[in-house]
């Protein structure tokens, strides 16, 4: 499922939200976060009080090509400092308790992030440290909470996975009208019903000539079955050409 | 963003699609895949020709509690063997070329997986090896392709991330009518407009008593501004109680 593209062309897609990692522990995870950000079209990374300091070479290794994101990352002492220039802040929070704030799904948050960004306001998303998550003081810096729709029976969510889901949703909302399904056709195209009918006529003529449809009583049902089969999904013009050739050559009978 | 839940309660949510890892290289990645599957409510794991053999202890370490998924995983020599009992197979494929098959987004595939599963049919999703991805023979075993909506400028997608996104979409489709936004209120509840109005009356009375609204010409605009502010978002009854207290105590004037 991986590709081979490097990150040389990585650049911000504005307005894109800032990813803020609060007290992250493992540099490897920071690198994996950067990679996930690249996948989701996010670019701006801020790191609050990283346990092992910054920069750390290990992050560039797990970043897997997302160097530009890591190179541009900034380090901050406090969450308040990291969000100071932002207009709206979201906090990812798997199990908010005793906090009166709007709670959004990742999808709902992605929509709001776009709406707020479209107004020229800067947004950010807080992600807590591995294991412990954000504490109450961190969350007090946020306007809204994000709680993912995931299996409540298994909540152990990797930091980079949390960033991945948010980036994925953010990237999709940018292109919300994209079709959910397409037929991949490359250099050919989906055949029209007329082109399909042309083939069906060819096929039925050939079947008639070959006496395959000689039983007049069964003929209509058999023709209908053939039509059903060839109508099952979209057919390309290229495939029809091939089928025409198959029928023509079969109809010519065996060659010796 | 991580939680502390172990995977002791992990169990299949049926009908759930089978995740099929084709020729995976690193056991760590297989473990991370199992963790992501747990997050997304997936359970059935099949492994085709794992490079380093199976089982591998490292997978149980990165699995981070998803032991039940790894314990139940089966190993297969070929993709054909791994999909033999399934009715419909999807292949994740970042850049399909020269292949005439339906191409779905992860979201579109999640919807189809549910529809097919609801008919009592078994489904599976193929994920290719790190770096190389699925080859043409693998893809020939699939009915449809899945191509994720992600940044085309940075295609290097980690194997576990690919599984995470699919599991996330699959889990969400199960609960498609869930609201995108809620106010998290815990033991309190959102106040009615009547309760808010009751407070507004209290506040305005107090302001009048304190001569804050003494300018008769400006009074309507000032009252309106106060109303606008308190109407900006949902307010809880608990917050209103607090505000009543603040106003009452302020109105009493300084105590010495």
HADDOCK unambig.tbl for C-alpha pairs under 7 A between the chains (distance, minus, plus):
assign (segid A and resid 1 and name CA) (segid B and resid 92 and name CA) 6.45 0.50 0.50
assign (segid A and resid 1 and name CA) (segid B and resid 93 and name CA) 6.25 0.50 0.50
assign (segid A and resid 1 and name CA) (segid B and resid 94 and name CA) 6.50 0.50 0.50
assign (segid A and resid 1 and name CA) (segid B and resid 127 and name CA) 5.92 0.50 0.50
assign (segid A and resid 1 and name CA) (segid B and resid 128 and name CA) 5.14 0.50 0.50
assign (segid A and resid 1 and name CA) (segid B and resid 129 and name CA) 6.63 0.50 0.50
assign (segid A and resid 1 and name CA) (segid B and resid 130 and name CA) 6.49 0.50 0.50
assign (segid A and resid 1 and name CA) (segid B and resid 133 and name CA) 4.81 0.50 0.50
assign (segid A and resid 1 and name CA) (segid B and resid 157 and name CA) 6.56 0.50 0.50
assign (segid A and resid 1 and name CA) (segid B and resid 159 and name CA) 6.10 0.50 0.50
assign (segid A and resid 1 and name CA) (segid B and resid 162 and name CA) 6.77 0.50 0.50
assign (segid A and resid 2 and name CA) (segid B and resid 130 and name CA) 5.71 0.50 0.50
assign (segid A and resid 2 and name CA) (segid B and resid 131 and name CA) 4.90 0.50 0.50
assign (segid A and resid 2 and name CA) (segid B and resid 132 and name CA) 6.85 0.50 0.50
assign (segid A and resid 2 and name CA) (segid B and resid 133 and name CA) 5.99 0.50 0.50
assign (segid A and resid 2 and name CA) (segid B and resid 155 and name CA) 6.86 0.50 0.50
assign (segid A and resid 2 and name CA) (segid B and resid 156 and name CA) 5.08 0.50 0.50
assign (segid A and resid 2 and name CA) (segid B and resid 157 and name CA) 4.67 0.50 0.50
assign (segid A and resid 2 and name CA) (segid B and resid 158 and name CA) 6.07 0.50 0.50
assign (segid A and resid 2 and name CA) (segid B and resid 159 and name CA) 6.71 0.50 0.50
assign (segid A and resid 3 and name CA) (segid B and resid 131 and name CA) 5.95 0.50 0.50
assign (segid A and resid 3 and name CA) (segid B and resid 155 and name CA) 5.15 0.50 0.50
assign (segid A and resid 3 and name CA) (segid B and resid 156 and name CA) 4.65 0.50 0.50
assign (segid A and resid 3 and name CA) (segid B and resid 157 and name CA) 6.55 0.50 0.50
assign (segid A and resid 4 and name CA) (segid B and resid 131 and name CA) 6.64 0.50 0.50
assign (segid A and resid 4 and name CA) (segid B and resid 155 and name CA) 6.89 0.50 0.50
assign (segid A and resid 4 and name CA) (segid B and resid 156 and name CA) 5.98 0.50 0.50
assign (segid A and resid 5 and name CA) (segid B and resid 154 and name CA) 5.91 0.50 0.50
assign (segid A and resid 5 and name CA) (segid B and resid 155 and name CA) 5.59 0.50 0.50
assign (segid A and resid 5 and name CA) (segid B and resid 156 and name CA) 6.01 0.50 0.50
assign (segid A and resid 6 and name CA) (segid B and resid 154 and name CA) 6.57 0.50 0.50
assign (segid A and resid 7 and name CA) (segid B and resid 154 and name CA) 5.83 0.50 0.50
assign (segid A and resid 9 and name CA) (segid B and resid 153 and name CA) 6.41 0.50 0.50
assign (segid A and resid 10 and name CA) (segid B and resid 153 and name CA) 6.34 0.50 0.50
assign (segid A and resid 10 and name CA) (segid B and resid 154 and name CA) 6.83 0.50 0.50
assign (segid A and resid 38 and name CA) (segid B and resid 151 and name CA) 6.97 0.50 0.50
assign (segid A and resid 38 and name CA) (segid B and resid 154 and name CA) 5.75 0.50 0.50
assign (segid A and resid 39 and name CA) (segid B and resid 150 and name CA) 5.64 0.50 0.50
assign (segid A and resid 39 and name CA) (segid B and resid 151 and name CA) 5.14 0.50 0.50
assign (segid A and resid 39 and name CA) (segid B and resid 154 and name CA) 5.54 0.50 0.50
assign (segid A and resid 39 and name CA) (segid B and resid 155 and name CA) 6.24 0.50 0.50
assign (segid A and resid 39 and name CA) (segid B and resid 157 and name CA) 6.75 0.50 0.50
assign (segid A and resid 40 and name CA) (segid B and resid 150 and name CA) 5.51 0.50 0.50
assign (segid A and resid 40 and name CA) (segid B and resid 151 and name CA) 5.58 0.50 0.50
assign (segid A and resid 41 and name CA) (segid B and resid 151 and name CA) 5.17 0.50 0.50
assign (segid A and resid 92 and name CA) (segid B and resid 1 and name CA) 6.43 0.50 0.50
assign (segid A and resid 93 and name CA) (segid B and resid 1 and name CA) 6.25 0.50 0.50
assign (segid A and resid 94 and name CA) (segid B and resid 1 and name CA) 6.50 0.50 0.50
assign (segid A and resid 97 and name CA) (segid B and resid 186 and name CA) 7.00 0.50 0.50
assign (segid A and resid 98 and name CA) (segid B and resid 186 and name CA) 6.07 0.50 0.50
assign (segid A and resid 99 and name CA) (segid B and resid 184 and name CA) 6.88 0.50 0.50
assign (segid A and resid 100 and name CA) (segid B and resid 184 and name CA) 5.52 0.50 0.50
assign (segid A and resid 100 and name CA) (segid B and resid 185 and name CA) 5.36 0.50 0.50
assign (segid A and resid 101 and name CA) (segid B and resid 183 and name CA) 5.85 0.50 0.50
assign (segid A and resid 101 and name CA) (segid B and resid 184 and name CA) 5.65 0.50 0.50
assign (segid A and resid 102 and name CA) (segid B and resid 181 and name CA) 6.83 0.50 0.50
assign (segid A and resid 102 and name CA) (segid B and resid 182 and name CA) 5.60 0.50 0.50
assign (segid A and resid 102 and name CA) (segid B and resid 183 and name CA) 4.14 0.50 0.50
assign (segid A and resid 102 and name CA) (segid B and resid 184 and name CA) 5.77 0.50 0.50
assign (segid A and resid 103 and name CA) (segid B and resid 181 and name CA) 5.67 0.50 0.50
assign (segid A and resid 103 and name CA) (segid B and resid 182 and name CA) 5.09 0.50 0.50
assign (segid A and resid 103 and name CA) (segid B and resid 183 and name CA) 5.60 0.50 0.50
assign (segid A and resid 103 and name CA) (segid B and resid 184 and name CA) 5.83 0.50 0.50
assign (segid A and resid 104 and name CA) (segid B and resid 180 and name CA) 5.63 0.50 0.50
assign (segid A and resid 104 and name CA) (segid B and resid 181 and name CA) 4.31 0.50 0.50
assign (segid A and resid 104 and name CA) (segid B and resid 182 and name CA) 6.27 0.50 0.50
assign (segid A and resid 105 and name CA) (segid B and resid 180 and name CA) 5.33 0.50 0.50
assign (segid A and resid 105 and name CA) (segid B and resid 181 and name CA) 6.46 0.50 0.50
assign (segid A and resid 107 and name CA) (segid B and resid 180 and name CA) 6.75 0.50 0.50
assign (segid A and resid 108 and name CA) (segid B and resid 180 and name CA) 4.61 0.50 0.50
assign (segid A and resid 108 and name CA) (segid B and resid 181 and name CA) 6.20 0.50 0.50
assign (segid A and resid 127 and name CA) (segid B and resid 1 and name CA) 5.89 0.50 0.50
assign (segid A and resid 128 and name CA) (segid B and resid 1 and name CA) 5.12 0.50 0.50
assign (segid A and resid 129 and name CA) (segid B and resid 1 and name CA) 6.61 0.50 0.50
assign (segid A and resid 130 and name CA) (segid B and resid 1 and name CA) 6.48 0.50 0.50
assign (segid A and resid 130 and name CA) (segid B and resid 2 and name CA) 5.66 0.50 0.50
assign (segid A and resid 131 and name CA) (segid B and resid 2 and name CA) 4.86 0.50 0.50
assign (segid A and resid 131 and name CA) (segid B and resid 3 and name CA) 5.94 0.50 0.50
assign (segid A and resid 131 and name CA) (segid B and resid 4 and name CA) 6.60 0.50 0.50
assign (segid A and resid 132 and name CA) (segid B and resid 2 and name CA) 6.81 0.50 0.50
assign (segid A and resid 133 and name CA) (segid B and resid 1 and name CA) 4.80 0.50 0.50
assign (segid A and resid 133 and name CA) (segid B and resid 2 and name CA) 5.96 0.50 0.50
assign (segid A and resid 149 and name CA) (segid B and resid 172 and name CA) 6.15 0.50 0.50
assign (segid A and resid 150 and name CA) (segid B and resid 39 and name CA) 5.63 0.50 0.50
assign (segid A and resid 150 and name CA) (segid B and resid 40 and name CA) 5.52 0.50 0.50
assign (segid A and resid 150 and name CA) (segid B and resid 168 and name CA) 6.43 0.50 0.50
assign (segid A and resid 150 and name CA) (segid B and resid 171 and name CA) 6.39 0.50 0.50
assign (segid A and resid 151 and name CA) (segid B and resid 38 and name CA) 6.95 0.50 0.50
assign (segid A and resid 151 and name CA) (segid B and resid 39 and name CA) 5.13 0.50 0.50
assign (segid A and resid 151 and name CA) (segid B and resid 40 and name CA) 5.57 0.50 0.50
assign (segid A and resid 151 and name CA) (segid B and resid 41 and name CA) 5.18 0.50 0.50
assign (segid A and resid 153 and name CA) (segid B and resid 9 and name CA) 6.38 0.50 0.50
assign (segid A and resid 153 and name CA) (segid B and resid 10 and name CA) 6.31 0.50 0.50
assign (segid A and resid 154 and name CA) (segid B and resid 5 and name CA) 5.87 0.50 0.50
assign (segid A and resid 154 and name CA) (segid B and resid 6 and name CA) 6.54 0.50 0.50
assign (segid A and resid 154 and name CA) (segid B and resid 7 and name CA) 5.79 0.50 0.50
assign (segid A and resid 154 and name CA) (segid B and resid 10 and name CA) 6.81 0.50 0.50
assign (segid A and resid 154 and name CA) (segid B and resid 38 and name CA) 5.73 0.50 0.50
assign (segid A and resid 154 and name CA) (segid B and resid 39 and name CA) 5.55 0.50 0.50
assign (segid A and resid 155 and name CA) (segid B and resid 2 and name CA) 6.88 0.50 0.50
assign (segid A and resid 155 and name CA) (segid B and resid 3 and name CA) 5.13 0.50 0.50
assign (segid A and resid 155 and name CA) (segid B and resid 4 and name CA) 6.84 0.50 0.50
assign (segid A and resid 155 and name CA) (segid B and resid 5 and name CA) 5.54 0.50 0.50
assign (segid A and resid 155 and name CA) (segid B and resid 39 and name CA) 6.25 0.50 0.50
assign (segid A and resid 156 and name CA) (segid B and resid 2 and name CA) 5.11 0.50 0.50
assign (segid A and resid 156 and name CA) (segid B and resid 3 and name CA) 4.65 0.50 0.50
assign (segid A and resid 156 and name CA) (segid B and resid 4 and name CA) 5.94 0.50 0.50
assign (segid A and resid 156 and name CA) (segid B and resid 5 and name CA) 5.95 0.50 0.50
assign (segid A and resid 157 and name CA) (segid B and resid 1 and name CA) 6.57 0.50 0.50
assign (segid A and resid 157 and name CA) (segid B and resid 2 and name CA) 4.69 0.50 0.50
assign (segid A and resid 157 and name CA) (segid B and resid 3 and name CA) 6.53 0.50 0.50
assign (segid A and resid 157 and name CA) (segid B and resid 39 and name CA) 6.76 0.50 0.50
assign (segid A and resid 158 and name CA) (segid B and resid 2 and name CA) 6.08 0.50 0.50
assign (segid A and resid 159 and name CA) (segid B and resid 1 and name CA) 6.09 0.50 0.50
assign (segid A and resid 159 and name CA) (segid B and resid 2 and name CA) 6.68 0.50 0.50
assign (segid A and resid 161 and name CA) (segid B and resid 161 and name CA) 6.39 0.50 0.50
assign (segid A and resid 162 and name CA) (segid B and resid 1 and name CA) 6.74 0.50 0.50
assign (segid A and resid 165 and name CA) (segid B and resid 165 and name CA) 6.64 0.50 0.50
assign (segid A and resid 168 and name CA) (segid B and resid 150 and name CA) 6.43 0.50 0.50
assign (segid A and resid 171 and name CA) (segid B and resid 150 and name CA) 6.39 0.50 0.50
assign (segid A and resid 172 and name CA) (segid B and resid 149 and name CA) 6.15 0.50 0.50
assign (segid A and resid 180 and name CA) (segid B and resid 104 and name CA) 5.64 0.50 0.50
assign (segid A and resid 180 and name CA) (segid B and resid 105 and name CA) 5.35 0.50 0.50
assign (segid A and resid 180 and name CA) (segid B and resid 107 and name CA) 6.75 0.50 0.50
assign (segid A and resid 180 and name CA) (segid B and resid 108 and name CA) 4.63 0.50 0.50
assign (segid A and resid 181 and name CA) (segid B and resid 102 and name CA) 6.84 0.50 0.50
assign (segid A and resid 181 and name CA) (segid B and resid 103 and name CA) 5.68 0.50 0.50
assign (segid A and resid 181 and name CA) (segid B and resid 104 and name CA) 4.30 0.50 0.50
assign (segid A and resid 181 and name CA) (segid B and resid 105 and name CA) 6.46 0.50 0.50
assign (segid A and resid 181 and name CA) (segid B and resid 108 and name CA) 6.20 0.50 0.50
assign (segid A and resid 182 and name CA) (segid B and resid 102 and name CA) 5.63 0.50 0.50
assign (segid A and resid 182 and name CA) (segid B and resid 103 and name CA) 5.10 0.50 0.50
assign (segid A and resid 182 and name CA) (segid B and resid 104 and name CA) 6.28 0.50 0.50
assign (segid A and resid 183 and name CA) (segid B and resid 101 and name CA) 5.85 0.50 0.50
assign (segid A and resid 183 and name CA) (segid B and resid 102 and name CA) 4.17 0.50 0.50
assign (segid A and resid 183 and name CA) (segid B and resid 103 and name CA) 5.60 0.50 0.50
assign (segid A and resid 184 and name CA) (segid B and resid 99 and name CA) 6.88 0.50 0.50
assign (segid A and resid 184 and name CA) (segid B and resid 100 and name CA) 5.55 0.50 0.50
assign (segid A and resid 184 and name CA) (segid B and resid 101 and name CA) 5.73 0.50 0.50
assign (segid A and resid 184 and name CA) (segid B and resid 102 and name CA) 5.86 0.50 0.50
assign (segid A and resid 184 and name CA) (segid B and resid 103 and name CA) 5.88 0.50 0.50
assign (segid A and resid 185 and name CA) (segid B and resid 100 and name CA) 5.46 0.50 0.50
assign (segid A and resid 186 and name CA) (segid B and resid 98 and name CA) 6.13 0.50 0.50
